């Protein structure tokens, strides 16, 4: 059998080819990454816009709901306090005008008696 030895020039040639192939693969990979980024960027911007609009809508809804809850709380407090205010107003009216209060009480008594007698 013959001893086959590679010529020193052949190793350098193979090495150059390997390096060229690696550079080609790296260039193709970079080009693909660049293309992917170019395609993905508009979608990313669209998602960010939609996300911003959605967050703003949620903030407006939360603010509106908070305002409604505050108003409801105020109205509930007003209704809860109404009987006490009515009693206070009646008491001060009776103290300021006792004869009128007796006349109104007699009139109401007479009307109630007539309505319930039937």
ChimeraX commands (.cxc) that place a marker at each C-alpha (Angstrom):
marker #1 position 0.00,0.00,0.00 radius 0.5
marker #1 position 1.05,3.41,-0.77 radius 0.5
marker #1 position 1.39,5.94,1.93 radius 0.5
marker #1 position -0.82,8.83,0.93 radius 0.5
marker #1 position 0.13,12.06,2.44 radius 0.5
marker #1 position -1.64,15.26,1.78 radius 0.5
marker #1 position 0.30,18.03,0.31 radius 0.5
marker #1 position 0.76,20.97,2.57 radius 0.5
marker #1 position -1.11,23.18,0.09 radius 0.5
marker #1 position -4.20,20.97,0.28 radius 0.5
marker #1 position -4.61,21.57,4.06 radius 0.5
marker #1 position -4.50,25.30,3.56 radius 0.5
marker #1 position -7.06,25.05,0.75 radius 0.5
marker #1 position -9.44,22.98,2.89 radius 0.5
marker #1 position -8.99,25.39,5.78 radius 0.5
marker #1 position -9.80,28.35,3.51 radius 0.5
marker #1 position -12.91,26.57,2.23 radius 0.5
marker #1 position -14.05,25.82,5.78 radius 0.5
marker #1 position -13.52,29.43,6.85 radius 0.5
marker #1 position -15.39,30.66,3.77 radius 0.5
marker #1 position -18.28,28.32,4.53 radius 0.5
marker #1 position -18.40,29.54,8.14 radius 0.5
marker #1 position -18.42,33.16,6.99 radius 0.5
marker #1 position -21.24,32.34,4.56 radius 0.5
marker #1 position -23.28,30.66,7.28 radius 0.5
marker #1 position -22.65,33.57,9.64 radius 0.5
marker #1 position -23.67,36.08,6.95 radius 0.5
marker #1 position -26.83,34.10,6.15 radius 0.5
marker #1 position -27.69,33.89,9.85 radius 0.5
marker #1 position -27.19,37.63,10.29 radius 0.5
marker #1 position -29.35,38.33,7.24 radius 0.5
marker #1 position -32.11,36.09,8.61 radius 0.5
marker #1 position -31.95,37.77,12.02 radius 0.5
marker #1 position -32.16,41.17,10.37 radius 0.5
marker #1 position -35.14,40.08,8.28 radius 0.5
marker #1 position -36.93,38.65,11.30 radius 0.5
marker #1 position -36.35,41.90,13.23 radius 0.5
marker #1 position -37.65,43.98,10.30 radius 0.5
marker #1 position -40.80,41.84,10.09 radius 0.5
marker #1 position -41.34,41.70,13.86 radius 0.5
marker #1 position -40.83,45.42,14.58 radius 0.5
marker #1 position -44.14,46.65,13.06 radius 0.5
marker #1 position -46.00,43.90,14.88 radius 0.5
marker #1 position -44.26,44.82,18.15 radius 0.5
marker #1 position -45.19,48.48,17.65 radius 0.5
marker #1 position -48.80,47.52,16.90 radius 0.5
marker #1 position -49.00,45.40,20.05 radius 0.5
marker #1 position -47.54,48.24,22.11 radius 0.5
marker #1 position -50.12,50.69,20.70 radius 0.5
marker #1 position -52.99,48.30,21.40 radius 0.5
marker #1 position -51.62,47.63,24.88 radius 0.5
marker #1 position -51.38,51.36,25.61 radius 0.5
marker #1 position -54.94,51.99,24.41 radius 0.5
marker #1 position -56.22,49.05,26.46 radius 0.5
marker #1 position -54.46,50.29,29.61 radius 0.5
marker #1 position -55.87,53.79,29.11 radius 0.5
marker #1 position -59.39,52.35,28.65 radius 0.5
marker #1 position -59.06,50.32,31.85 radius 0.5
marker #1 position -57.84,53.41,33.72 radius 0.5
marker #1 position -60.82,55.44,32.47 radius 0.5
marker #1 position -63.24,52.66,33.47 radius 0.5
marker #1 position -61.67,52.35,36.90 radius 0.5
marker #1 position -61.86,56.12,37.39 radius 0.5
marker #1 position -65.51,56.15,36.33 radius 0.5
marker #1 position -66.35,53.23,38.60 radius 0.5
marker #1 position -64.59,54.94,41.49 radius 0.5
marker #1 position -66.58,58.13,40.87 radius 0.5
marker #1 position -69.86,56.16,40.77 radius 0.5
marker #1 position -68.93,54.36,43.99 radius 0.5
marker #1 position -68.16,57.69,45.68 radius 0.5
marker #1 position -71.48,59.16,44.54 radius 0.5
marker #1 position -73.35,56.05,45.70 radius 0.5
marker #1 position -71.66,56.29,49.09 radius 0.5
marker #1 position -72.64,59.95,49.39 radius 0.5
marker #1 position -76.26,59.21,48.44 radius 0.5
marker #1 position -76.43,56.26,50.84 radius 0.5
marker #1 position -75.14,58.46,53.66 radius 0.5
marker #1 position -77.70,61.16,52.79 radius 0.5
marker #1 position -80.57,58.61,52.80 radius 0.5
marker #1 position -79.35,57.06,56.05 radius 0.5
marker #1 position -79.18,60.46,57.73 radius 0.5
marker #1 position -82.56,61.67,56.36 radius 0.5
marker #1 position -84.77,60.36,59.22 radius 0.5
marker #1 position -82.55,62.04,61.81 radius 0.5
marker #1 position -82.66,65.32,59.89 radius 0.5
marker #1 position -86.47,65.07,59.62 radius 0.5
marker #1 position -86.82,64.53,63.37 radius 0.5
marker #1 position -84.45,67.44,64.10 radius 0.5
marker #1 position -86.35,69.72,61.70 radius 0.5
marker #1 position -89.72,68.69,63.20 radius 0.5
marker #1 position -88.48,69.24,66.73 radius 0.5
marker #1 position -87.19,72.72,65.97 radius 0.5
marker #1 position -90.41,73.60,64.08 radius 0.5
marker #1 position -92.57,72.45,67.01 radius 0.5
marker #1 position -90.40,74.47,69.42 radius 0.5
marker #1 position -90.57,77.58,67.21 radius 0.5
marker #1 position -94.34,77.33,66.48 radius 0.5
marker #1 position -96.08,75.24,69.17 radius 0.5
marker #1 position -99.67,76.39,68.42 radius 0.5
marker #1 position -99.33,75.63,64.70 radius 0.5
marker #1 position -97.88,72.22,65.58 radius 0.5
marker #1 position -100.93,71.44,67.75 radius 0.5
marker #1 position -103.28,72.56,64.94 radius 0.5
marker #1 position -101.47,70.41,62.37 radius 0.5
marker #1 position -101.51,67.43,64.74 radius 0.5
marker #1 position -105.29,67.83,65.31 radius 0.5
marker #1 position -105.93,68.16,61.57 radius 0.5
marker #1 position -103.85,65.08,60.78 radius 0.5
marker #1 position -105.57,63.15,63.55 radius 0.5
marker #1 position -109.00,64.10,62.20 radius 0.5
marker #1 position -108.05,63.12,58.62 radius 0.5
marker #1 position -106.53,59.80,59.74 radius 0.5
marker #1 position -109.62,59.05,61.82 radius 0.5
marker #1 position -111.92,59.70,58.85 radius 0.5
marker #1 position -109.79,57.55,56.52 radius 0.5
marker #1 position -109.62,54.59,58.88 radius 0.5
marker #1 position -113.30,54.72,59.93 radius 0.5
marker #1 position -114.61,53.42,56.61 radius 0.5
marker link #1:1,2 radius 0.2
marker link #1:2,3 radius 0.2
marker link #1:3,4 radius 0.2
marker link #1:4,5 radius 0.2
marker link #1:5,6 radius 0.2
marker link #1:6,7 radius 0.2
marker link #1:7,8 radius 0.2
marker link #1:8,9 radius 0.2
marker link #1:9,10 radius 0.2
marker link #1:10,11 radius 0.2
marker link #1:11,12 radius 0.2
marker link #1:12,13 radius 0.2
marker link #1:13,14 radius 0.2
marker link #1:14,15 radius 0.2
marker link #1:15,16 radius 0.2
marker link #1:16,17 radius 0.2
marker link #1:17,18 radius 0.2
marker link #1:18,19 radius 0.2
marker link #1:19,20 radius 0.2
marker link #1:20,21 radius 0.2
marker link #1:21,22 radius 0.2
marker link #1:22,23 radius 0.2
marker link #1:23,24 radius 0.2
marker link #1:24,25 radius 0.2
marker link #1:25,26 radius 0.2
marker link #1:26,27 radius 0.2
marker link #1:27,28 radius 0.2
marker link #1:28,29 radius 0.2
marker link #1:29,30 radius 0.2
marker link #1:30,31 radius 0.2
marker link #1:31,32 radius 0.2
marker link #1:32,33 radius 0.2
marker link #1:33,34 radius 0.2
marker link #1:34,35 radius 0.2
marker link #1:35,36 radius 0.2
marker link #1:36,37 radius 0.2
marker link #1:37,38 radius 0.2
marker link #1:38,39 radius 0.2
marker link #1:39,40 radius 0.2
marker link #1:40,41 radius 0.2
marker link #1:41,42 radius 0.2
marker link #1:42,43 radius 0.2
marker link #1:43,44 radius 0.2
marker link #1:44,45 radius 0.2
marker link #1:45,46 radius 0.2
marker link #1:46,47 radius 0.2
marker link #1:47,48 radius 0.2
marker link #1:48,49 radius 0.2
marker link #1:49,50 radius 0.2
marker link #1:50,51 radius 0.2
marker link #1:51,52 radius 0.2
marker link #1:52,53 radius 0.2
marker link #1:53,54 radius 0.2
marker link #1:54,55 radius 0.2
marker link #1:55,56 radius 0.2
marker link #1:56,57 radius 0.2
marker link #1:57,58 radius 0.2
marker link #1:58,59 radius 0.2
marker link #1:59,60 radius 0.2
marker link #1:60,61 radius 0.2
marker link #1:61,62 radius 0.2
marker link #1:62,63 radius 0.2
marker link #1:63,64 radius 0.2
marker link #1:64,65 radius 0.2
marker link #1:65,66 radius 0.2
marker link #1:66,67 radius 0.2
marker link #1:67,68 radius 0.2
marker link #1:68,69 radius 0.2
marker link #1:69,70 radius 0.2
marker link #1:70,71 radius 0.2
marker link #1:71,72 radius 0.2
marker link #1:72,73 radius 0.2
marker link #1:73,74 radius 0.2
marker link #1:74,75 radius 0.2
marker link #1:75,76 radius 0.2
marker link #1:76,77 radius 0.2
marker link #1:77,78 radius 0.2
marker link #1:78,79 radius 0.2
marker link #1:79,80 radius 0.2
marker link #1:80,81 radius 0.2
marker link #1:81,82 radius 0.2
marker link #1:82,83 radius 0.2
marker link #1:83,84 radius 0.2
marker link #1:84,85 radius 0.2
marker link #1:85,86 radius 0.2
marker link #1:86,87 radius 0.2
marker link #1:87,88 radius 0.2
marker link #1:88,89 radius 0.2
marker link #1:89,90 radius 0.2
marker link #1:90,91 radius 0.2
marker link #1:91,92 radius 0.2
marker link #1:92,93 radius 0.2
marker link #1:93,94 radius 0.2
marker link #1:94,95 radius 0.2
marker link #1:95,96 radius 0.2
marker link #1:96,97 radius 0.2
marker link #1:97,98 radius 0.2
marker link #1:98,99 radius 0.2
marker link #1:99,100 radius 0.2
marker link #1:100,101 radius 0.2
marker link #1:101,102 radius 0.2
marker link #1:102,103 radius 0.2
marker link #1:103,104 radius 0.2
marker link #1:104,105 radius 0.2
marker link #1:105,106 radius 0.2
marker link #1:106,107 radius 0.2
marker link #1:107,108 radius 0.2
marker link #1:108,109 radius 0.2
marker link #1:109,110 radius 0.2
marker link #1:110,111 radius 0.2
marker link #1:111,112 radius 0.2
marker link #1:112,113 radius 0.2
marker link #1:113,114 radius 0.2
marker link #1:114,115 radius 0.2
marker link #1:115,116 radius 0.2
marker link #1:116,117 radius 0.2
marker link #1:117,118 radius 0.2
view
